[in-house]
Amino acid sequence: MIHRRSDRHGARGFTLLEIMVALAVVAVALSAAVKLSSQSINNMQRLMEKTLAHWVAQNVLAEKRLQRGFPVVGSSSGEMEMGVRQWVWEAEVFDTEDADVRRIEVEVGGASPVTVLTGYIGKPTL
């Protein structure tokens, strides 16, 4: 029986350097995936916050429209619960060029507003 030396040397494994390079590539890919996941979670939370704040602003504007009478120029503020959270809002009523229309800006979120919504209310007719 003749043993060939080339058979033993033909089937070889990975070198330590090849394994280290492969691990470095995997580590970079995994860190990029973790960073992307983190950014996705942050974006989702921010969008949820902006959506809830916008709903609060829409509710405040709807309440202003449903009140009897023409809104008085000036500001008002309050709190509203939405999405298991208390939201602080401030509404400012402005005159417009048309005496029968008032502009209302609703800011939700406190000192640095999360959202600002502008709406218009017409003078009620009898």
All heavy atoms as an XYZ file, in Angstrom:
971
protein
N       0.829     -1.163      0.000
C       0.000      0.000      0.000
C       0.879      1.233      0.000
O       1.774      1.361      0.829
C      -0.874     -0.055      1.225
C      -1.800      1.079      1.276
S      -2.840      0.893      2.699
C      -4.358      0.845      1.927
N       0.582      2.113     -0.889
C       1.382      3.317     -1.038
C       0.584      4.506     -0.516
O      -0.557      4.720     -0.880
C       1.748      3.558     -2.517
C       2.514      2.365     -3.053
C       2.509      4.854     -2.669
C       2.748      2.436     -4.516
N       1.221      5.253      0.376
C       0.574      6.474      0.906
C       1.084      7.672      0.142
O       2.278      7.818     -0.047
C       0.920      6.657      2.402
C       0.294      5.622      3.258
N      -1.032      5.624      3.576
C       0.825      4.519      3.868
C      -1.293      4.598      4.348
N      -0.177      3.905      4.540
N       0.188      8.484     -0.250
C       0.591      9.697     -0.968
C       0.649     10.844      0.015
O      -0.275     11.073      0.788
C      -0.413     10.026     -2.066
C      -0.431      8.987     -3.127
C      -1.347      9.438     -4.231
N      -1.428      8.386     -5.204
C      -2.407      8.226     -6.034
N      -3.404      9.072     -6.032
N      -2.409      7.242     -6.896
N       1.695     11.572     -0.028
C       1.863     12.725      0.865
C       0.910     13.855      0.492
O       0.441     14.585      1.343
C       3.290     13.255      0.792
C       4.254     12.343      1.486
C       5.583     13.000      1.575
N       5.734     13.389      2.976
C       6.527     14.306      3.427
N       7.260     14.982      2.607
N       6.608     14.573      4.690
N       0.588     13.983     -0.786
C      -0.242     15.100     -1.229
C      -1.665     14.981     -0.688
O      -2.339     15.973     -0.517
C      -0.240     15.215     -2.750
O      -0.799     14.038     -3.294
N      -2.158     13.766     -0.412
C      -3.504     13.607      0.129
C      -3.620     14.221      1.516
O      -4.622     14.826      1.850
C      -3.882     12.120      0.196
C      -4.157     11.541     -1.179
O      -4.349     12.345     -2.107
O      -4.183     10.317     -1.299
N      -2.589     14.023      2.311
C      -2.636     14.583      3.660
C      -2.537     16.091      3.637
O      -3.149     16.769      4.438
C      -1.488     14.019      4.508
C      -1.810     12.673      5.074
C      -0.830     12.307      6.125
N       0.465     12.067      5.505
C       1.604     11.970      6.146
N       1.637     12.108      7.446
N       2.716     11.738      5.523
N      -1.781     16.649      2.746
C      -1.589     18.103      2.705
C      -2.686     18.806      1.920
O      -2.878     19.995      2.060
C      -0.220     18.447      2.112
C       0.904     17.979      2.980
N       1.131     18.495      4.219
C       1.838     17.022      2.783
C       2.170     17.882      4.756
N       2.612     16.971      3.907
N      -3.452     18.126      1.110
C      -4.512     18.725      0.304
C      -5.720     19.129      1.142
O      -6.370     20.108      0.872
N      -6.049     18.406      2.190
C      -7.199     18.697      3.037
C      -6.716     19.446      4.267
O      -6.281     18.846      5.236
C      -7.900     17.405      3.435
N      -6.734     20.754      4.197
C      -6.271     21.532      5.336
C      -7.384     22.444      5.820
O      -8.308     22.774      5.092
C      -5.031     22.338      4.990
C      -5.098     23.082      3.679
C      -3.911     23.933      3.493
N      -4.263     25.255      4.017
C      -3.697     26.375      3.654
N      -2.722     26.350      2.819
N      -4.079     27.512      4.130
N      -7.344     22.888      7.082
C      -8.366     23.738      7.682
C      -8.016     25.212      7.514
O      -7.105     25.582      6.763
N      -8.749     26.033      8.238
C      -8.509     27.470      8.189
C      -7.329     27.824      9.084
O      -7.135     27.231     10.145
C      -9.749     28.233      8.676
C     -10.916     28.100      7.762
C     -12.002     27.307      8.118
C     -10.952     28.768      6.555
C     -13.092     27.183      7.279
C     -12.043     28.654      5.715
C     -13.114     27.855      6.073
N      -6.621     28.840      8.684
C      -5.524     29.310      9.530
C      -6.081     30.243     10.600
O      -7.221     30.719     10.506
C      -4.473     30.074      8.696
O      -5.084     31.253      8.186
C      -3.929     29.215      7.569
N      -5.309     30.486     11.606
C      -5.719     31.387     12.685
C      -5.997     32.782     12.132
O      -6.967     33.436     12.545
C      -4.636     31.441     13.766
C      -4.938     32.317     14.968
C      -6.207     31.832     15.663
C      -3.778     32.340     15.928
N      -5.212     33.239     11.199
C      -5.416     34.561     10.603
C      -6.751     34.638      9.867
O      -7.484     35.626      9.993
C      -4.257     34.885      9.647
C      -4.309     36.255      8.983
C      -4.298     37.359     10.045
C      -3.160     36.433      8.025
N      -7.118     33.608      9.128
C      -8.401     33.590      8.415
C      -9.582     33.623      9.391
O     -10.564     34.321      9.158
C      -8.491     32.348      7.517
C      -7.540     32.383      6.341
C      -7.457     31.062      5.596
O      -7.667     30.004      6.217
O      -7.199     31.111      4.385
N      -9.442     32.882     10.485
C     -10.505     32.871     11.490
C     -10.631     34.241     12.146
O     -11.742     34.747     12.365
C     -10.248     31.769     12.541
C     -10.420     30.402     11.884
C     -11.193     31.917     13.736
C     -10.030     29.241     12.758
N      -9.524     34.891     12.442
C      -9.547     36.220     13.065
C     -10.189     37.241     12.127
O     -10.981     38.082     12.574
C      -8.127     36.664     13.434
C      -7.449     35.784     14.450
S      -8.048     36.054     16.082
C      -7.219     37.551     16.489
N      -9.890     37.191     10.855
C     -10.481     38.113      9.881
C     -11.989     37.865      9.791
O     -12.790     38.814      9.788
C      -9.806     37.972      8.497
C     -10.596     38.709      7.425
C      -8.378     38.488      8.556
N     -12.403     36.608      9.755
C     -13.830     36.284      9.689
C     -14.544     36.779     10.940
O     -15.654     37.336     10.860
C     -14.015     34.778      9.534
N     -13.968     36.626     12.106
C     -14.570     37.111     13.348
C     -14.674     38.637     13.354
O     -15.659     39.190     13.848
C     -13.771     36.624     14.563
C     -13.967     35.153     14.941
C     -13.025     34.768     16.070
C     -15.405     34.886     15.318
N     -13.668     39.301     12.817
C     -13.713     40.767     12.754
C     -14.853     41.224     11.837
O     -15.584     42.168     12.168
C     -12.377     41.313     12.253
N     -15.035     40.556     10.722
C     -16.117     40.904      9.794
C     -17.472     40.671     10.470
O     -18.378     41.503     10.392
C     -16.000     40.097      8.482
C     -17.257     40.225      7.635
C     -14.779     40.547      7.694
N     -17.630     39.548     11.160
C     -18.883     39.249     11.860
C     -19.137     40.281     12.954
O     -20.268     40.754     13.133
C     -18.861     37.813     12.431
C     -19.994     37.574     13.398
C     -18.911     36.796     11.295
N     -18.099     40.672     13.690
C     -18.258     41.659     14.762
C     -18.717     43.008     14.216
O     -19.602     43.656     14.790
C     -16.943     41.818     15.525
N     -18.156     43.435     13.106
C     -18.560     44.707     12.494
C     -20.006     44.621     12.017
O     -20.803     45.541     12.231
C     -17.611     45.078     11.326
C     -18.173     46.218     10.505
C     -16.233     45.430     11.864
N     -20.380     43.515     11.399
C     -21.746     43.347     10.913
C     -22.741     43.326     12.072
O     -23.808     43.948     11.997
C     -21.856     42.062     10.093
N     -22.415     42.633     13.150
C     -23.313     42.571     14.302
C     -23.454     43.925     14.986
O     -24.545     44.299     15.413
C     -22.838     41.520     15.294
C     -23.061     40.069     14.862
C     -22.466     39.105     15.884
C     -24.529     39.778     14.656
N     -22.362     44.670     15.090
C     -22.465     45.994     15.722
C     -23.312     46.939     14.862
O     -24.076     47.750     15.391
C     -21.082     46.590     15.985
O     -20.427     46.902     14.781
N     -23.212     46.822     13.557
C     -24.064     47.640     12.676
C     -25.531     47.252     12.834
O     -26.410     48.119     12.859
C     -23.625     47.482     11.223
N     -25.802     45.961     12.970
C     -27.183     45.503     13.155
C     -27.753     45.990     14.482
O     -28.911     46.405     14.554
C     -27.250     43.977     13.073
N     -26.952     45.965     15.534
C     -27.412     46.445     16.847
C     -27.686     47.941     16.793
O     -28.695     48.424     17.316
C     -26.376     46.099     17.939
C     -26.653     46.851     19.222
C     -26.343     44.606     18.190
N     -26.811     48.700     16.135
C     -27.017     50.149     16.017
C     -28.294     50.450     15.228
O     -29.069     51.330     15.606
C     -25.813     50.795     15.335
C     -25.914     52.290     15.235
C     -24.689     52.904     14.608
C     -24.845     54.409     14.512
N     -23.706     55.041     13.878
N     -28.528     49.725     14.158
C     -29.726     49.917     13.347
C     -30.983     49.596     14.152
O     -31.973     50.324     14.089
C     -29.655     49.056     12.087
C     -30.802     49.195     11.101
C     -30.836     50.611     10.540
C     -30.647     48.192      9.980
N     -30.941     48.528     14.930
C     -32.088     48.166     15.777
C     -32.358     49.251     16.806
O     -33.510     49.614     17.058
C     -31.827     46.840     16.485
O     -31.735     45.798     15.563
N     -31.316     49.775     17.395
C     -31.465     50.840     18.392
C     -32.085     52.085     17.765
O     -32.984     52.705     18.347
C     -30.102     51.170     18.996
O     -30.192     52.270     19.852
N     -31.637     52.463     16.597
C     -32.195     53.626     15.905
C     -33.659     53.395     15.548
O     -34.483     54.303     15.638
C     -31.392     53.941     14.641
C     -30.059     54.569     14.908
C     -29.245     54.776     13.636
O     -29.536     54.190     12.601
N     -28.221     55.595     13.725
N     -33.993     52.166     15.151
C     -35.379     51.837     14.820
C     -36.282     51.983     16.035
O     -37.380     52.534     15.931
C     -35.454     50.394     14.330
O     -35.727     50.339     12.986
N     -35.820     51.518     17.180
C     -36.610     51.627     18.412
C     -36.784     53.088     18.797
O     -37.889     53.520     19.154
C     -35.950     50.817     19.543
C     -36.095     49.322     19.252
C     -36.550     51.164     20.901
C     -35.281     48.435     20.156
N     -35.717     53.879     18.706
C     -35.818     55.306     19.023
C     -36.783     56.022     18.082
O     -37.569     56.870     18.515
C     -34.442     55.970     18.978
C     -33.564     55.566     20.135
O     -34.047     55.101     21.172
N     -32.267     55.714     19.964
N     -36.712     55.705     16.799
C     -37.622     56.323     15.826
C     -39.072     55.942     16.104
O     -39.963     56.782     16.008
C     -37.245     55.921     14.395
C     -36.001     56.621     13.906
O     -35.585     57.637     14.461
N     -35.389     56.068     12.883
N     -39.300     54.684     16.471
C     -40.655     54.238     16.763
C     -41.210     54.978     17.986
O     -42.347     55.437     17.978
C     -40.680     52.733     17.023
C     -42.069     52.184     17.265
S     -42.071     50.438     17.683
C     -41.370     50.486     19.320
N     -40.387     55.140     19.021
C     -40.837     55.858     20.211
C     -41.127     57.319     19.891
O     -42.116     57.888     20.366
C     -39.787     55.754     21.319
C     -39.694     54.373     21.926
C     -38.534     54.229     22.883
O     -37.575     55.003     22.849
N     -38.602     53.220     23.732
N     -40.294     57.939     19.092
C     -40.495     59.342     18.715
C     -41.779     59.513     17.889
O     -42.538     60.455     18.105
C     -39.272     59.853     17.939
C     -39.360     61.287     17.521
C     -39.254     62.220     18.688
N     -39.290     63.589     18.197
C     -39.803     64.577     18.858
N     -40.277     64.399     20.061
N     -39.814     65.793     18.354
N     -42.009     58.601     16.959
C     -43.231     58.673     16.157
C     -44.474     58.459     17.010
O     -45.491     59.126     16.804
C     -43.186     57.643     15.027
C     -42.275     57.988     13.859
C     -42.197     56.817     12.882
C     -42.751     59.232     13.149
N     -44.389     57.557     17.981
C     -45.523     57.334     18.886
C     -45.796     58.601     19.687
O     -46.947     59.022     19.829
C     -45.220     56.175     19.841
C     -46.252     56.000     20.917
S     -47.465     54.739     20.605
C     -46.482     53.288     20.687
N     -44.735     59.243     20.184
C     -44.892     60.478     20.951
C     -45.510     61.583     20.099
O     -46.436     62.269     20.529
C     -43.533     60.912     21.504
C     -43.584     62.171     22.327
C     -42.222     62.604     22.827
O     -41.277     62.649     22.002
O     -42.111     62.912     24.019
N     -45.027     61.758     18.876
C     -45.562     62.799     17.999
C     -47.019     62.520     17.621
O     -47.831     63.435     17.548
C     -44.701     62.941     16.740
C     -43.371     63.630     17.006
C     -42.652     63.976     15.739
C     -43.186     65.170     15.042
N     -43.100     66.453     15.664
N     -47.353     61.259     17.397
C     -48.726     60.904     17.052
C     -49.676     61.222     18.203
O     -50.732     61.835     17.999
C     -48.816     59.405     16.690
O     -47.985     59.161     15.559
C     -50.243     58.996     16.370
N     -49.318     60.807     19.425
C     -50.171     61.074     20.576
C     -50.317     62.569     20.823
O     -51.404     63.064     21.110
C     -49.623     60.369     21.824
C     -49.704     58.843     21.810
C     -49.007     58.257     23.028
C     -51.143     58.366     21.734
N     -49.217     63.314     20.697
C     -49.272     64.765     20.890
C     -50.171     65.413     19.841
O     -50.929     66.345     20.138
C     -47.869     65.360     20.836
N     -50.109     64.930     18.609
C     -50.959     65.480     17.547
C     -52.434     65.197     17.834
O     -53.295     66.050     17.592
C     -50.541     64.913     16.191
C     -51.170     65.603     15.033
N     -50.795     66.862     14.628
C     -52.174     65.224     14.210
C     -51.537     67.227     13.596
N     -52.376     66.254     13.325
N     -52.727     64.016     18.354
C     -54.109     63.692     18.716
C     -54.612     64.616     19.823
O     -55.763     65.041     19.810
C     -54.222     62.237     19.144
C     -54.115     61.251     18.017
C     -54.155     61.519     16.678
C     -53.947     59.847     18.145
N     -54.009     60.360     15.961
C     -53.878     59.313     16.841
C     -53.815     58.984     19.217
C     -53.713     57.960     16.581
C     -53.656     57.629     18.976
C     -53.613     57.127     17.673
N     -53.741     64.909     20.791
C     -54.119     65.837     21.860
C     -54.446     67.199     21.255
O     -55.464     67.815     21.588
C     -53.006     65.948     22.919
C     -53.266     67.110     23.867
C     -52.876     64.653     23.700
N     -53.585     67.685     20.360
C     -53.821     68.986     19.716
C     -55.129     68.979     18.931
O     -55.894     69.958     18.966
C     -52.648     69.342     18.806
N     -55.417     67.896     18.232
C     -56.673     67.801     17.484
C     -57.871     67.820     18.432
O     -58.889     68.439     18.128
C     -56.697     66.527     16.640
C     -55.802     66.600     15.427
C     -55.824     65.310     14.629
O     -55.933     64.214     15.178
N     -55.698     65.444     13.320
N     -57.751     67.145     19.575
C     -58.843     67.143     20.549
C     -59.083     68.538     21.124
O     -60.228     68.964     21.284
C     -58.564     66.155     21.684
C     -58.751     64.721     21.259
O     -59.332     64.437     20.218
N     -58.252     63.799     22.073
N     -58.006     69.257     21.432
C     -58.143     70.611     21.970
C     -58.822     71.508     20.935
O     -59.737     72.276     21.256
C     -56.771     71.187     22.394
C     -56.868     72.666     22.716
C     -56.217     70.410     23.584
N     -58.382     71.414     19.699
C     -58.987     72.219     18.630
C     -60.466     71.860     18.441
O     -61.307     72.747     18.281
C     -58.210     72.028     17.330
C     -58.516     72.978     16.195
C     -58.316     74.424     16.622
C     -57.642     72.664     14.997
N     -60.796     70.581     18.509
C     -62.192     70.162     18.387
C     -63.026     70.705     19.544
O     -64.163     71.153     19.338
C     -62.285     68.638     18.344
N     -62.463     70.690     20.748
C     -63.186     71.248     21.896
C     -63.436     72.739     21.712
O     -64.512     73.244     22.036
C     -62.411     71.001     23.192
C     -62.460     69.565     23.663
C     -61.594     69.326     24.892
O     -60.893     70.267     25.347
O     -61.614     68.189     25.388
N     -62.459     73.447     21.188
C     -62.625     74.889     20.945
C     -63.730     75.132     19.914
O     -64.487     76.081     20.034
C     -61.317     75.526     20.453
C     -60.182     75.483     21.439
C     -60.391     76.467     22.544
C     -59.188     76.465     23.471
N     -59.424     77.252     24.666
N     -63.786     74.281     18.906
C     -64.810     74.444     17.876
C     -66.199     74.129     18.415
O     -67.188     74.683     17.942
C     -64.497     73.538     16.687
C     -63.363     74.045     15.843
C     -63.135     73.182     14.618
N     -62.126     73.790     13.776
C     -61.177     73.109     13.143
N     -61.113     71.800     13.248
N     -60.302     73.744     12.392
N     -66.282     73.226     19.400
C     -67.579     72.828     19.935
C     -68.101     73.767     21.017
O     -69.276     73.683     21.376
C     -67.499     71.400     20.488
C     -67.312     70.309     19.440
C     -67.065     68.964     20.106
C     -68.518     70.234     18.511
N     -67.239     74.641     21.530
C     -67.694     75.584     22.552
C     -68.671     76.575     21.933
O     -68.530     76.981     20.783
C     -66.507     76.357     23.150
C     -65.632     75.516     24.032
C     -64.409     76.277     24.516
O     -64.129     77.383     24.064
N     -63.681     75.669     25.431
N     -69.626     76.986     22.742
C     -70.590     77.971     22.242
C     -69.922     79.339     22.165
O     -69.110     79.695     22.989
C     -71.786     78.035     23.173
C     -72.551     76.740     23.195
C     -73.867     76.927     23.901
N     -74.563     75.656     23.985
C     -75.456     75.255     23.106
N     -75.764     76.001     22.080
N     -76.058     74.089     23.259
N     -70.262     80.076     21.144
C     -69.726     81.426     20.992
C     -68.435     81.450     20.198
O     -67.877     80.426     19.830
N     -68.001     82.651     19.947
C     -66.787     82.915     19.177
C     -65.614     82.932     20.149
O     -65.681     83.586     21.185
C     -66.965     84.256     18.473
C     -66.104     84.456     17.272
C     -65.878     83.444     16.357
C     -65.534     85.697     17.032
C     -65.110     83.645     15.231
C     -64.757     85.914     15.911
C     -64.544     84.888     15.007
N     -64.511     82.234     19.870
C     -63.398     82.212     20.817
C     -62.801     83.606     21.021
O     -62.657     84.383     20.085
C     -62.380     81.264     20.198
C     -62.792     81.061     18.795
C     -64.225     81.440     18.678
N     -62.440     83.891     22.253
C     -61.860     85.182     22.621
C     -60.359     85.145     22.324
O     -59.694     84.137     22.568
C     -62.105     85.461     24.123
C     -61.479     86.772     24.542
C     -63.582     85.431     24.442
N     -59.845     86.269     21.799
C     -58.411     86.358     21.531
C     -57.663     86.266     22.856
O     -58.011     86.915     23.837
C     -58.067     87.681     20.807
C     -56.565     87.842     20.668
C     -58.748     87.734     19.452
N     -56.638     85.424     22.878
C     -55.851     85.228     24.092
C     -55.362     83.795     24.156
O     -55.438     83.043     23.189
N     -54.840     83.429     25.312
C     -54.287     82.080     25.438
C     -54.969     81.322     26.566
O     -55.502     81.914     27.503
C     -52.778     82.134     25.665
O     -52.491     82.778     26.882
N     -54.918     80.023     26.440
C     -55.422     79.127     27.478
C     -54.511     77.911     27.500
O     -53.778     77.645     26.542
C     -56.868     78.723     27.194
O     -56.971     78.072     25.951
N     -54.552     77.193     28.602
C     -53.709     76.012     28.705
C     -54.416     74.969     29.554
O     -55.406     75.259     30.219
C     -52.345     76.360     29.313
O     -52.513     76.881     30.616
N     -53.896     73.780     29.516
C     -54.484     72.703     30.289
C     -53.695     71.424     30.132
O     -52.593     71.413     29.569
N     -54.274     70.362     30.661
C     -53.669     69.038     30.558
C     -54.705     68.064     30.030
O     -55.899     68.252     30.238
C     -53.173     68.564     31.923
C     -52.009     69.345     32.456
C     -51.480     68.777     33.766
O     -52.008     67.739     34.239
O     -50.552     69.359     34.309
N     -54.220     67.039     29.356
C     -55.099     66.008     28.819
C     -54.359     64.681     28.880
O     -53.161     64.627     28.605
C     -55.472     66.339     27.370
C     -56.433     65.359     26.738
S     -56.825     65.779     25.029
C     -57.743     67.290     25.240
N     -55.083     63.636     29.239
C     -54.475     62.306     29.258
C     -54.676     61.641     27.907
O     -55.767     61.638     27.349
C     -55.104     61.445     30.350
C     -54.417     60.099     30.485
C     -54.975     59.254     31.611
O     -55.662     59.802     32.486
O     -54.724     58.042     31.590
N     -53.587     61.110     27.383
C     -53.636     60.389     26.107
C     -52.511     59.361     26.127
O     -51.341     59.719     26.345
C     -53.462     61.351     24.929
C     -53.435     60.708     23.557
S     -55.012     60.105     22.973
C     -55.918     61.610     22.750
N     -52.848     58.094     25.907
C     -51.813     57.059     25.864
C     -51.116     56.881     27.189
O     -49.889     56.849     27.223
N     -51.881     56.789     28.261
C     -51.383     56.660     29.643
C     -50.307     57.694     29.995
O     -49.341     57.403     30.689
C     -50.883     55.225     29.972
C     -51.988     54.204     29.863
C     -49.699     54.820     29.100
N     -50.495     58.893     29.511
C     -49.565     59.982     29.804
C     -50.348     61.287     29.899
O     -51.308     61.490     29.172
C     -48.517     60.074     28.689
C     -47.527     61.187     28.872
C     -46.470     61.183     27.805
N     -45.745     62.438     27.845
C     -44.835     62.798     26.988
N     -44.505     61.995     26.009
N     -44.233     63.949     27.084
N     -49.928     62.167     30.787
C     -50.511     63.504     30.896
C     -49.773     64.423     29.935
O     -48.550     64.534     29.993
C     -50.337     64.062     32.305
C     -51.434     63.842     33.330
C     -52.841     64.021     32.885
O     -53.489     63.050     32.569
N     -53.357     65.228     32.885
N     -50.525     65.095     29.078
C     -49.943     66.022     28.112
C     -50.314     67.441     28.511
O     -51.454     67.716     28.850
C     -50.474     65.744     26.712
C     -50.022     64.428     26.163
C     -50.659     63.235     26.288
C     -48.843     64.189     25.414
N     -49.950     62.261     25.650
C     -48.825     62.809     25.106
C     -47.798     64.984     24.975
C     -47.804     62.222     24.372
C     -46.785     64.406     24.242
C     -46.793     63.039     23.952
N     -49.357     68.342     28.436
C     -49.598     69.761     28.691
C     -49.798     70.440     27.345
O     -49.014     70.233     26.420
C     -48.393     70.395     29.432
C     -48.603     71.882     29.624
C     -48.158     69.698     30.760
N     -50.856     71.234     27.237
C     -51.113     71.940     25.982
C     -51.341     73.420     26.271
O     -51.698     73.801     27.368
C     -52.306     71.354     25.235
C     -53.597     71.355     25.999
C     -54.100     70.343     26.749
C     -54.540     72.429     26.094
N     -55.293     70.719     27.307
C     -55.585     71.986     26.920
C     -54.596     73.725     25.570
C     -56.691     72.785     27.230
C     -55.692     74.522     25.886
C     -56.720     74.045     26.701
N     -51.093     74.216     25.243
C     -51.361     75.651     25.309
C     -51.975     76.065     23.976
O     -51.443     75.737     22.920
C     -50.088     76.446     25.573
C     -50.362     77.923     25.759
C     -49.125     78.696     26.188
O     -48.273     78.113     26.874
O     -49.039     79.873     25.806
N     -53.093     76.781     24.053
C     -53.783     77.248     22.851
C     -53.777     78.763     22.836
O     -54.043     79.405     23.846
C     -55.216     76.726     22.818
N     -53.448     79.322     21.702
C     -53.430     80.776     21.520
C     -54.394     81.122     20.396
O     -54.299     80.576     19.298
C     -52.016     81.241     21.182
C     -51.876     82.718     21.031
C     -51.234     83.363     22.251
O     -50.550     82.656     22.994
O     -51.426     84.568     22.413
N     -55.328     82.057     20.680
C     -56.319     82.487     19.693
C     -55.884     83.848     19.155
O     -55.567     84.760     19.925
C     -57.728     82.582     20.318
C     -58.739     83.062     19.287
C     -58.148     81.237     20.904
N     -55.861     83.972     17.831
C     -55.439     85.206     17.166
C     -56.558     85.729     16.273
O     -57.348     84.948     15.731
C     -54.211     84.956     16.269
C     -53.005     84.460     16.990
C     -52.741     83.093     17.063
C     -52.125     85.337     17.602
C     -51.618     82.626     17.714
C     -51.001     84.876     18.249
C     -50.746     83.511     18.318
N     -56.581     87.038     16.090
C     -57.449     87.643     15.083
C     -56.876     87.350     13.703
O     -55.670     87.122     13.548
C     -57.519     89.167     15.263
C     -58.545     89.580     16.298
O     -59.576     88.898     16.423
O     -58.298     90.583     16.992
N     -57.734     87.385     12.704
C     -57.279     87.275     11.317
C     -57.762     88.517     10.569
O     -58.451     89.374     11.139
C     -57.851     86.011     10.638
O     -59.268     86.101     10.596
C     -57.425     84.749     11.360
N     -57.434     88.628      9.312
C     -57.881     89.760      8.507
C     -59.397     89.748      8.336
O     -60.007     90.796      8.163
C     -57.190     89.742      7.145
C     -55.709     90.052      7.233
C     -55.041     90.055      5.874
O     -55.747     90.084      4.844
O     -53.805     90.053      5.842
N     -59.973     88.566      8.393
C     -61.431     88.434      8.317
C     -61.973     88.480      9.751
O     -61.623     87.642     10.581
C     -61.798     87.109      7.653
C     -63.287     86.953      7.423
O     -64.078     87.735      7.987
O     -63.656     86.031      6.669
N     -62.823     89.430     10.040
C     -63.343     89.594     11.403
C     -64.208     88.423     11.855
O     -64.436     88.244     13.050
C     -64.148     90.887     11.493
N     -64.663     87.603     10.912
C     -65.511     86.463     11.244
C     -64.724     85.155     11.417
O     -65.319     84.085     11.554
C     -66.574     86.257     10.167
C     -67.575     87.400     10.136
O     -67.729     88.078     11.176
O     -68.204     87.613      9.078
N     -63.404     85.233     11.385
C     -62.569     84.028     11.495
C     -61.455     84.279     12.515
O     -60.851     85.352     12.541
C     -61.949     83.652     10.123
C     -61.022     82.459     10.262
C     -63.035     83.373      9.111
N     -61.196     83.285     13.350
C     -60.091     83.341     14.312
C     -59.143     82.164     14.038
O     -59.567     81.083     13.645
C     -60.614     83.245     15.757
C     -61.514     84.385     16.162
C     -60.725     85.498     16.808
N     -61.449     86.746     16.894
C     -62.260     87.093     17.873
N     -62.484     86.274     18.873
N     -62.834     88.278     17.860
N     -57.855     82.438     14.253
C     -56.830     81.394     14.096
C     -56.446     80.891     15.472
O     -56.250     81.677     16.396
C     -55.610     81.963     13.388
C     -54.463     80.968     13.232
C     -53.354     81.514     12.358
N     -52.806     82.760     12.843
C     -51.651     82.869     13.498
N     -50.928     81.804     13.750
N     -51.220     84.046     13.895
N     -56.323     79.593     15.620
C     -55.934     78.990     16.890
C     -54.697     78.128     16.670
O     -54.674     77.275     15.772
C     -57.059     78.118     17.483
C     -58.289     78.971     17.730
C     -56.596     77.442     18.762
C     -59.454     78.195     18.281
N     -53.668     78.369     17.468
C     -52.472     77.532     17.457
C     -52.432     76.748     18.753
O     -52.487     77.331     19.836
C     -51.205     78.379     17.325
C     -50.973     78.914     15.955
C     -49.623     79.598     15.811
O     -48.791     79.531     16.744
O     -49.410     80.213     14.756
N     -52.323     75.446     18.645
C     -52.260     74.569     19.810
C     -50.877     73.935     19.856
O     -50.468     73.273     18.901
C     -53.345     73.468     19.755
C     -53.274     72.590     20.994
C     -54.722     74.069     19.592
N     -50.152     74.179     20.950
C     -48.840     73.565     21.173
C     -49.001     72.508     22.245
O     -49.613     72.753     23.282
C     -47.817     74.598     21.639
C     -47.446     75.618     20.603
C     -46.373     76.579     21.101
O     -45.999     76.510     22.294
O     -45.922     77.400     20.300
N     -48.417     71.337     22.010
C     -48.502     70.246     22.971
C     -47.087     69.813     23.339
O     -46.255     69.592     22.468
C     -49.286     69.048     22.390
C     -49.344     67.905     23.392
C     -50.675     69.472     21.975
N     -46.832     69.728     24.632
C     -45.544     69.189     25.062
C     -44.756     70.063     25.996
O     -43.664     69.704     26.383
N     -45.241     71.217     26.374
C     -44.526     72.036     27.350
C     -43.553     73.014     26.729
O     -43.819     73.592     25.675
N     -42.385     73.196     27.389
C     -41.409     74.213     26.983
C     -40.894     73.989     25.559
O     -40.730     74.933     24.801
C     -40.242     74.243     27.957
N     -40.615     72.748     25.222
C     -40.225     72.441     23.835
C     -41.334     71.586     23.237
O     -41.408     70.382     23.466
C     -38.887     71.706     23.790
O     -38.965     70.512     24.523
N     -42.247     72.210     22.480
C     -43.428     71.493     22.006
C     -43.090     70.302     21.112
O     -42.173     70.373     20.291
C     -44.222     72.538     21.241
C     -43.353     73.718     21.094
C     -42.210     73.585     22.026
N     -43.842     69.228     21.312
C     -43.695     68.043     20.473
C     -44.394     68.276     19.146
O     -43.921     67.848     18.100
C     -44.283     66.806     21.190
C     -44.232     65.586     20.296
C     -43.549     66.546     22.498
N     -45.521     68.995     19.193
C     -46.252     69.295     17.966
C     -46.974     70.629     18.108
O     -47.264     71.065     19.219
C     -47.258     68.174     17.612
O     -47.725     68.364     16.274
C     -48.428     68.152     18.554
N     -47.215     71.266     16.979
C     -47.986     72.510     16.920
C     -49.025     72.330     15.816
O     -48.687     71.929     14.705
C     -47.080     73.725     16.598
C     -47.911     74.985     16.476
C     -46.005     73.885     17.651
N     -50.279     72.613     16.153
C     -51.367     72.461     15.193
C     -52.092     73.797     15.067
O     -52.405     74.429     16.079
C     -52.342     71.376     15.655
C     -53.520     71.069     14.747
C     -53.049     70.508     13.418
C     -54.474     70.105     15.427
N     -52.329     74.220     13.846
C     -53.046     75.474     13.597
C     -54.403     75.159     12.976
O     -54.497     74.331     12.073
C     -52.244     76.378     12.633
O     -50.966     76.643     13.207
C     -52.961     77.685     12.373
N     -55.424     75.824     13.497
C     -56.770     75.643     12.968
C     -57.494     76.971     12.911
O     -57.021     77.985     13.453
N     -58.636     76.990     12.254
C     -59.428     78.209     12.096
C     -60.863     77.926     12.547
O     -61.385     76.850     12.308
C     -59.402     78.698     10.662
C     -58.022     79.129     10.219
C     -57.123     78.220      9.676
C     -57.602     80.435     10.401
C     -55.853     78.607      9.302
C     -56.328     80.834     10.026
C     -55.460     79.911      9.485
O     -54.207     80.292      9.126
N     -61.441     78.913     13.194
C     -62.824     78.800     13.642
C     -63.584     80.013     13.126
O     -63.155     81.163     13.292
C     -62.916     78.758     15.187
C     -62.201     77.504     15.694
C     -64.366     78.778     15.642
C     -62.184     77.371     17.190
N     -64.717     79.736     12.503
C     -65.560     80.815     11.985
C     -66.566     81.264     13.025
O     -66.937     80.516     13.943
N     -67.023     82.493     12.876
C     -68.022     83.057     13.779
C     -69.334     82.307     13.569
O     -69.777     82.145     12.431
C     -68.193     84.546     13.490
C     -68.991     85.294     14.515
C     -68.939     86.778     14.210
C     -69.306     87.574     15.423
N     -69.142     89.012     15.203
N     -69.950     81.865     14.666
C     -71.208     81.138     14.499
C     -72.312     82.039     13.960
O     -72.395     83.201     14.313
C     -71.533     80.630     15.903
C     -70.558     81.253     16.831
C     -69.533     81.965     16.037
N     -73.141     81.469     13.119
C     -74.287     82.210     12.586
C     -75.524     81.817     13.362
O     -75.670     80.697     13.832
C     -74.489     81.897     11.100
O     -74.667     80.501     10.943
C     -73.316     82.381     10.275
N     -76.434     82.753     13.517
C     -77.650     82.491     14.289
C     -78.704     81.877     13.456
O     -78.994     81.862     12.413
C     -78.153     83.771     14.950
C     -77.159     84.381     15.931
C     -77.674     85.726     16.399
C     -76.975     83.461     17.115
